[in-house]
């Protein structure tokens, strides 16, 4: 009798294990730099809570580099969840590559200024002092994503120094701008603060002053080619939940309340 009970118990446990394995999914995520630090801290917790396994590909929200998210999609790489600059995700929705009603705006992210550790920090308290710092710098770097597009196409013009920047400001494709600054290849670097924070060898001077600041929204959505849309939705819900807030704030991001529109 005991042997029969033991056999039944083992069979029951095996059935539970099988059911758990059957319900666990492999979620393929493509994510841009803005949320990376917080995302890396949060994914293990999501995997523990759900049993799902997350497989991640990193790359810019836009551009033509081989690891850019739109390029990855065109190449046919597997994707369930896309986490990227909101307007770039909106473009993919228009192109029919992302499920429209799956979009969730997760966080707002300000642009920051960084210099190499140990070097003097410029005064960036006003638009005018930022202008003077840029004119005085010999080399300037900005990203090939949302912050860099704004800096190069709008901010320089707003400050009236677009011509002066042509010879010394350059776009950095794929590589974090902070790394370029840390290596001394640029005196001043612009990127989302959340992307600057994880980089060693730099000092973050601070965010751009209000008259020059451009807040970027980072959003998530389900790819049309997703094979695990339910598990993907669970991941997005987790990233938008109160459980994720601390990690997001710690990485320099401002969580967007659920249901808010931007």
C-alpha positions as CSV (number, residue, x, y, z in Angstrom):
1,X,0.0,0.0,0.0
2,X,2.8,2.4,1.0
3,X,4.6,1.6,-2.3
4,X,1.5,2.3,-4.3
5,X,1.0,5.6,-2.5
6,X,4.6,6.6,-3.1
7,X,4.2,5.7,-6.8
8,X,1.1,7.9,-7.0
9,X,2.8,10.8,-5.2
10,X,5.8,10.6,-7.5
11,X,3.4,10.5,-10.5
12,X,1.5,13.5,-9.2
13,X,4.8,15.5,-8.7
14,X,6.0,14.5,-12.2
15,X,2.7,15.7,-13.6
16,X,3.0,19.0,-11.8
17,X,6.6,19.4,-13.1
18,X,5.4,18.6,-16.6
19,X,2.6,21.1,-16.4
20,X,4.9,23.8,-15.1
21,X,7.4,23.1,-17.9
22,X,4.6,23.1,-20.5
23,X,3.4,26.5,-19.3
24,X,6.9,28.1,-19.2
25,X,7.8,30.0,-22.3
26,X,11.0,31.3,-23.9
27,X,10.4,35.1,-24.3
28,X,12.5,36.8,-26.9
29,X,13.1,40.5,-26.2
30,X,14.7,43.3,-28.3
31,X,15.6,46.3,-26.1
32,X,17.3,49.6,-26.6
33,X,19.8,51.1,-24.2
34,X,17.5,53.4,-22.2
35,X,16.0,50.6,-20.0
36,X,18.9,48.2,-20.1
37,X,20.3,48.7,-16.6
38,X,16.9,48.4,-14.9
39,X,15.8,45.6,-17.2
40,X,18.9,43.5,-16.3
41,X,18.1,43.8,-12.7
42,X,14.4,43.0,-13.1
43,X,14.5,40.0,-15.5
44,X,15.8,37.4,-13.0
45,X,12.9,38.3,-10.7
46,X,10.4,37.9,-13.5
47,X,11.9,34.6,-14.5
48,X,11.7,33.4,-10.8
49,X,8.1,34.4,-10.5
50,X,6.8,33.0,-13.8
51,X,9.1,30.2,-14.8
52,X,9.5,31.8,-18.2
53,X,13.0,32.2,-19.7
54,X,13.9,35.6,-21.2
55,X,16.3,35.7,-24.2
56,X,17.5,39.2,-24.9
57,X,18.9,41.0,-28.0
58,X,20.3,44.6,-27.4
59,X,20.4,47.4,-30.0
60,X,19.4,51.0,-30.8
61,X,15.7,51.9,-31.4
62,X,16.6,53.3,-34.8
63,X,19.4,53.5,-37.3
64,X,21.0,51.2,-39.7
65,X,23.6,49.4,-37.6
66,X,23.4,45.6,-37.7
67,X,22.1,45.4,-34.1
68,X,19.4,48.2,-34.5
69,X,16.0,46.8,-33.6
70,X,14.3,47.6,-36.9
71,X,17.3,45.9,-38.7
72,X,17.0,42.9,-36.5
73,X,13.3,42.6,-37.3
74,X,14.0,42.9,-41.0
75,X,16.5,40.1,-40.7
76,X,13.8,37.9,-39.2
77,X,15.3,37.5,-35.8
78,X,12.8,36.0,-33.2
79,X,11.0,38.7,-31.2
80,X,8.1,38.6,-28.8
81,X,8.6,41.9,-26.9
82,X,10.1,45.2,-28.2
83,X,11.2,47.8,-25.6
84,X,12.4,51.0,-27.3
85,X,11.9,54.7,-27.8
86,X,8.2,55.4,-28.0
87,X,8.0,57.1,-31.3
88,X,10.2,54.4,-32.9
89,X,7.8,51.8,-31.6
90,X,5.0,53.9,-33.0
91,X,6.6,53.7,-36.4
92,X,6.8,49.9,-36.2
93,X,3.1,49.9,-35.3
94,X,2.3,51.9,-38.4
95,X,4.4,49.4,-40.5
96,X,2.3,46.6,-39.1
97,X,5.3,45.0,-37.2
98,X,3.9,45.6,-33.7
99,X,0.4,44.8,-32.3
100,X,-1.1,48.3,-31.9
101,X,-3.1,47.7,-28.7
102,X,-0.2,46.0,-27.0
103,X,1.8,49.2,-26.6
104,X,2.5,50.3,-23.0
105,X,4.5,53.5,-22.2
106,X,6.8,52.5,-19.4
107,X,9.1,55.4,-18.4
108,X,10.3,58.9,-19.2
109,X,14.0,59.5,-19.6
110,X,15.9,62.8,-19.5
111,X,19.1,63.6,-21.4
112,X,22.2,64.0,-19.4
113,X,25.7,65.4,-19.9
114,X,28.9,63.4,-19.0
115,X,32.6,64.1,-18.9
116,X,35.6,61.8,-18.2
117,X,36.1,61.1,-14.5
118,X,38.4,63.5,-12.9
119,X,38.1,66.3,-15.5
120,X,36.5,69.6,-14.8
121,X,32.7,69.7,-14.9
122,X,31.3,72.5,-17.0
123,X,28.5,74.8,-15.8
124,X,25.3,73.5,-17.3
125,X,22.9,75.5,-15.2
126,X,21.4,77.4,-18.1
127,X,21.1,77.2,-21.9
128,X,23.7,79.9,-22.2
129,X,26.3,78.1,-20.0
130,X,25.7,74.9,-22.0
131,X,26.3,76.9,-25.1
132,X,29.6,78.2,-23.8
133,X,30.7,74.7,-22.7
134,X,30.0,73.3,-26.1
135,X,31.9,76.1,-27.8
136,X,34.9,75.6,-25.5
137,X,35.0,71.8,-25.9
138,X,37.2,70.3,-28.6
139,X,35.2,67.1,-29.0
140,X,31.6,66.2,-28.4
141,X,29.7,62.9,-28.7
142,X,26.1,62.0,-29.0
143,X,24.2,58.8,-29.6
144,X,22.6,57.6,-32.8
145,X,19.2,57.2,-31.0
146,X,16.6,59.6,-29.8
147,X,18.8,61.8,-27.6
148,X,21.4,62.2,-30.3
149,X,18.8,62.9,-33.0
150,X,17.5,65.7,-30.8
151,X,20.9,67.1,-29.8
152,X,22.2,67.2,-33.4
153,X,19.1,68.3,-35.3
154,X,17.3,70.6,-32.8
155,X,19.4,71.6,-29.7
156,X,22.5,72.8,-31.6
157,X,20.2,74.9,-33.8
158,X,18.3,76.2,-30.8
159,X,21.6,77.4,-29.3
160,X,22.6,79.0,-32.6
161,X,25.8,76.9,-32.8
162,X,25.0,74.3,-35.5
163,X,27.7,75.4,-37.8
164,X,30.4,75.5,-35.1
165,X,29.5,71.9,-34.1
166,X,29.9,70.4,-37.5
167,X,33.7,69.9,-37.1
168,X,33.8,68.6,-33.6
169,X,30.5,66.9,-32.7
170,X,30.0,63.4,-33.9
171,X,27.3,60.7,-33.7
172,X,28.3,57.4,-32.0
173,X,26.6,54.4,-33.6
174,X,25.8,51.5,-31.3
175,X,28.5,52.0,-28.7
176,X,27.4,53.8,-25.5
177,X,28.4,57.4,-25.6
178,X,29.7,57.1,-22.0
179,X,32.4,54.7,-23.1
180,X,33.7,57.2,-25.7
181,X,33.9,59.8,-23.0
182,X,35.5,57.4,-20.6
183,X,38.3,56.6,-23.1
184,X,39.0,60.3,-23.6
185,X,37.7,60.3,-27.2
186,X,35.2,63.1,-26.4
187,X,35.3,65.8,-23.8
188,X,31.5,66.0,-23.5
189,X,28.9,63.4,-24.1
190,X,25.1,63.5,-24.4
191,X,22.9,60.5,-23.8
192,X,19.9,59.4,-21.7
193,X,21.0,59.5,-18.0
194,X,19.8,55.9,-17.6
195,X,22.4,54.9,-20.3
196,X,25.2,57.0,-18.8
197,X,24.7,55.6,-15.3
198,X,26.1,52.1,-15.8
199,X,29.3,53.3,-17.5
200,X,32.5,53.4,-15.5
201,X,35.1,56.2,-15.9
202,X,32.7,59.1,-16.4
203,X,31.1,61.7,-14.2
204,X,27.5,62.7,-15.0
205,X,27.4,66.5,-14.8
206,X,23.6,66.4,-14.6
207,X,20.5,66.6,-16.8
208,X,20.2,69.3,-19.5
209,X,18.6,72.5,-18.1
210,X,14.8,72.7,-18.6
211,X,14.9,75.1,-21.7
212,X,17.0,72.5,-23.5
213,X,15.7,69.2,-22.1
214,X,14.0,66.7,-24.2
215,X,12.2,63.9,-22.4
216,X,12.1,60.6,-24.2
217,X,9.4,58.0,-23.5
218,X,10.4,54.4,-23.7
219,X,7.6,51.9,-24.6
220,X,7.0,48.2,-24.9
221,X,4.9,46.2,-27.3
222,X,4.3,42.8,-28.7
223,X,5.9,42.0,-32.1
224,X,3.5,40.7,-34.8
225,X,5.8,37.7,-35.3
226,X,5.6,36.8,-31.6
227,X,5.3,33.1,-30.9
228,X,4.7,33.7,-27.2
229,X,2.4,36.8,-27.0
230,X,0.9,35.8,-23.6
231,X,4.3,35.4,-21.9
232,X,5.4,38.7,-23.6
233,X,2.4,40.5,-22.2
234,X,3.2,39.1,-18.8
235,X,6.7,40.6,-19.0
236,X,5.4,44.0,-20.1
237,X,2.9,44.0,-17.2
238,X,5.7,43.2,-14.8
239,X,7.9,46.0,-16.0
240,X,4.9,48.4,-15.7
241,X,4.0,47.2,-12.2
242,X,4.9,48.7,-8.8
243,X,7.3,45.8,-8.2
244,X,9.6,47.3,-11.0
245,X,9.4,50.9,-9.8
246,X,12.5,50.9,-7.5
247,X,14.8,49.5,-10.1
248,X,13.5,51.9,-12.7
249,X,14.0,55.0,-10.5
250,X,17.4,53.8,-9.4
251,X,18.6,53.7,-13.0
252,X,17.5,57.3,-13.6
253,X,14.1,56.7,-15.1
254,X,10.7,58.2,-14.2
255,X,8.0,55.4,-14.3
256,X,4.8,56.3,-16.1
257,X,1.6,55.5,-14.2
258,X,-0.5,52.8,-15.6
259,X,-3.1,54.2,-18.0
260,X,-1.3,57.5,-18.6
261,X,-1.2,58.7,-22.2
262,X,1.8,60.4,-23.9
